[in-house]
Amino acid sequence: MGQTVSKDNAKPVSLKQVKIKDDFWNYYINLVRDVVVPYQWDAINDRVEGAERSGAVSNFKIAAGLEKGDFYGFVFQDTDVAKWLEAVGYLLEMKRDEALEQVADEMIDIIGKAQQPDGYLNTFYTIKEPGNKWTNLTECHELYSAGHMIEAGVAYYKATGKRKLLDIVCRIADDIAVVFGDGPDQIAGYDGHQEIELALVKLYETTGNRKYLELSSYFIDKRGQQPSFFEAEADRRGRTTHWSNNKIHIDPEYFQAHLPVREQEAAVGHAVRVVYMLAGMADVARETGDETLIEACRRLWDNIASKQMYITGGIGSMAHGEAFSFDYDLPNDTVYSETCASIGLIFFAHRMLQLEPNSRYADVMERALFNTVIAGMSRDGRHFFYVNPLEVTPDVCDGKNKNYNHVKPVRQEWFGCACCPPNIARLLASLGEYLYSTKGNTIYSHLYIGGEMELALGDTKIKLNQQSSMPWEGTARYEVTLEQPASFALALRIPDWSSHASVLVNGEIYPIANQIVDGYARIDRHWTSGDVVELSLEMPIQRVRSHPLVKQNAGKVALQRGPLVYCVEEADNGPQLEKLHLPQQAKLEASYEENLIGGIQVIKAEGLKLQFEQWGSQLYRSNADADLEPASLTFIPYYAWANRGKGEMAVWVKERL
Amino acid sequence: MGQTVSKDNAKPVSLKQVKIKDDFWNYYINLVRDVVVPYQWDAINDRVEGAERSGAVSNFKIAAGLEKGDFYGFVFQDTDVAKWLEAVGYLLEMKRDEALEQVADEMIDIIGKAQQPDGYLNTFYTIKEPGNKWTNLTECHELYSAGHMIEAGVAYYKATGKRKLLDIVCRIADDIAVVFGDGPDQIAGYDGHQEIELALVKLYETTGNRKYLELSSYFIDKRGQQPSFFEAEADRRGRTTHWSNNKIHIDPEYFQAHLPVREQEAAVGHAVRVVYMLAGMADVARETGDETLIEACRRLWDNIASKQMYITGGIGSMAHGEAFSFDYDLPNDTVYSETCASIGLIFFAHRMLQLEPNSRYADVMERALFNTVIAGMSRDGRHFFYVNPLEVTPDVCDGKNKNYNHVKPVRQEWFGCACCPPNIARLLASLGEYLYSTKGNTIYSHLYIGGEMELALGDTKIKLNQQSSMPWEGTARYEVTLEQPASFALALRIPDWSSHASVLVNGEIYPIANQIVDGYARIDRHWTSGDVVELSLEMPIQRVRSHPLVKQNAGKVALQRGPLVYCVEEADNGPQLEKLHLPQQAKLEASYEENLIGGIQVIKAEGLKLQFEQWGSQLYRSNADADLEPASLTFIPYYAWANRGKGEMAVWVKERL
């Protein structure tokens, strides 16, 4: 068990080693524990009134022979149970909970009974189309569903030491290893929706069974090779499609199957699939040291982060295919920016940090986490965004222009396709894994989230107690506890949003100017128990502009303070937000409002507002312009939007010279 | 025959009375005669290589029993033949042409044979579903198709005096009058696509048979009444849909059937249907004097012209439903702006001018004609735009963002759904009808297009010979020829684009300041043969801005000179047009380039161009802006775009203070 290959990679710190104690984040983690996970359990058991039917648990009971009935839901409905179990695993890893564990154990028993003798586990095919398994990898997510169950099995085993689900998922993976491959009776293919790749690396790292790593590599290497596996599969099947009575039409870019992964130059197609694929590629690259794969990861990272990412860390510019579109195309209103895609981007960033610690990965991880991910959930933990727009006019989303049909102006209760809520739950429940990593004798601190962390560097046991005032203020304090003095480095990320950073060690200035490596301030010294490091990051309100080729933001500015991107809402600024202008010289002031949306730092500015009583009713006028009158503008953090009823919202505001 | 009701409406001047002699427009009219109409005849006979199959003529032959085969094309394929015949009618009304007339006569013979004994004429139902006629008015365009044939019958009769097609269409209309109505065995409904309404008024005005006017009124009055006719019809049919095997879902707004027409406050749904409906409503209102109908026409006119119309006279902001979206929503790139919709807007404007001469109608008519309509056709008369974008990036339309799939960066040869090319042909062939109208003792000159016009006001026969330098220069000269001196008024439109107008009568200043009524300068005097009126309109290059609520044009400016809206093209300005800025103080200079795209006035300006070598690769930067460097900008008339290969184009350009 455990890692069998030791390379010069940064190592993540596991959830067991970290105990988050943070004013900002404990709210969300407690919400996941107290509300989201119980609520989702009710939802997947079809016990939430008014929510869309799920069928996920009952599908397993039917497949297990414990209930009569028909399969209900999407072909990948099983993953709602898997993601719930994975989140439960993380919660239990943080804190055991007998009652919750018992519910999970019972679910696992049912899953065990639904597994077929050969290891196959998928309730859709078991109940509905037993003869058709593995015939439509393109559309039917069998390997994707298996991957989620594998992640659940690994998480639950790590948390509880119980092997039952781990054994189940090993049998799933063993079966897949028999079914897939280049042998004469094997399928030389891969899944339409990536996920199995990263799951198999987790399974390898947990079991030490190298077969799983090789299987993951196989899927990655096969992807996009010619002749097309998806086309050949479609031909074998008579070109049916799962979704209608029509014939299938395959757009290989949608599945990132247009080119071998190492030859892909830009992120294209379904955004979640892209980042899940990249996370799996980075995993395999980490374990195998394959430089060509690392290079592909870096190239696609750069494409996403420098050409296709919203300022909120959202990705996916178009609803059609829930997909990337093209470089610098970042519409704010017709955007997709699925919550799951930002979560996947965090998975990818987390893996890149293990490959090569560099603040550019952690900056994006933080951006996605503090903005899109927590915007995806309401403050009550019961309502969720699937799509995260940067500009909303409720009337318009409510049907006036069909290009906006996918955009919801308020969070929804539960989705028929419920990928996002459990994804938020499993990310937040495992947040501790994302804070630190180690490489050699260096401890990297990626995210400024308070709490205790224990680890060993070689024989040295180290405890770090981080206190953070972020995201509201720019300070973090680390207290080091050691059994005996030791030499190592503590590397603190200097975020891209900070204009100036300074460090005190035991109250004295520690000069970092020449100690910044790959975006981290290295404090490399001989430490004694009780040493205190104080990081101070200037956190000015920033006026952010987009690359000039982003048409949609031309002439517009967004405000950011620390990791938080801000927005204007109708609740504070009245309707027709397009009337607002922020002069370049306007003074911006931040103030904490304790009673607003759980307590937030608000930014106020003396702005301008179009008034066009003088303009008249003409649609076009020559040699005329609208008047501007003074108006007080209020910005709130983007994550907090849509918690005060239905109204307009915009991140980008017109700038005035 | 002839008009039987005489009211105080303005009367149009017919095509026979006008002989266009105009440098700018004769090119287009000759193109229609020499290229478009012959080409379209080949196209609907399936003789154009590389173009999509039409089937339109052969459908008639099959229905007539003259050929074997199956119906091909859309359910409204017959209208391609009808619109072609209508265009032929207008060409013949301008100038008889035996060869062309013989081809048309032969086509009309075939049509006569395809007509059923009861008068019913529709090749789709006759060939394919004889038992299902009149069962899916919602989707299947039977009355729409009938309407187009009626327009053809009227035009062909007026041109040639031949009654055969007129008799055919009277029998069609007579049959419709039997089938539709509130009687026990009648259908109390209306068509999903308006067109029959305006056609029946033409038939009434030509035949004097008031039944046709009443039938038109009936369709207009029924529309949008509750309970829904479309829903009831769907229920009777088992809720099938013509377009797939699914069940029908009816969006009443798409068909303007959400409210009775008199209660509709804004233009919604399919744009062509809206303006065809409004043209029919204005026709009925003109003939009946129904004030409530006139009021509805005015209200919807105002909504379109002051809240939902592109600067090019295009309408329809969204591809989904080829439809209006909502007030001030005018995206330039995902726009629909169908050529047919602008043609329909011209039909509507033309009718409003007959109801009440007011330059606001003629201004829009001119805007749509000089910009969208002639942009819809290439200079060679063989390539057409269906969608008329105001901003194009070819890469993007070619599939990178699916929201742009409907936008083509170059004109296409022939469409499977070929509504636009024949619509351009019939409008341009009948252009003479749109130039003048009379009301009481006033002759209104709406469009400055040169040529001769003869009419009688009471007993006074008047000849007007207009010479126009427009659209390139702002002068028009009228020479009046009379048999004897007479008193009447000549009312010359002062266009919305002119900053100053002056009039000379026989070389002497005629003060018009107090003579402007509803946007027309009235020259009310006693005239003698040989009198000459010279109109001089200042035609400065205008910097046009949009109403501040048009988000898409905020901070942008468009250039217009006379009726022509300008654009920048990649051919002149290089790629990435979003880099261009036009400073508010930039000097603008127009110059005529004889050899460019048939001879056009080009506008040049010293502008600015973003250069972002300094910006770096970051997608977002705080406290940074891109640099601008001087760049010479070239604007060409919008109608002339896409005649020099595939490239970017934009009407709205960023402005710089």
Interface residues (C-beta under 8 A of the other chain):
Chain A: N245 D302 A305 S306 K307 M309 I311 S317 M318 A319 H320 G321 A323 S325 F326 D329 T334 D395 V396 K400 N401 K402 N403 W497 Q542 R543 V544 R545 S546 H547 P548 L549 V550 K551 A554 G555 A558 Q560 Q576 E578 K579 L610 F612 W615 S617 Q618 L619 Y620 R621 S622 N623 A624 D625 A626 K654 L657
Chain B: N245 D302 A305 S306 K307 M309 I311 S317 M318 A319 H320 G321 A323 S325 F326 D329 T334 D395 V396 K400 N401 K402 N403 W497 Q542 R543 V544 R545 S546 H547 P548 L549 V550 K551 A554 G555 A558 Q560 Q576 E578 K579 L610 F612 W615 S617 Q618 L619 Y620 R621 S622 N623 A624 D625 A626 K654 L657
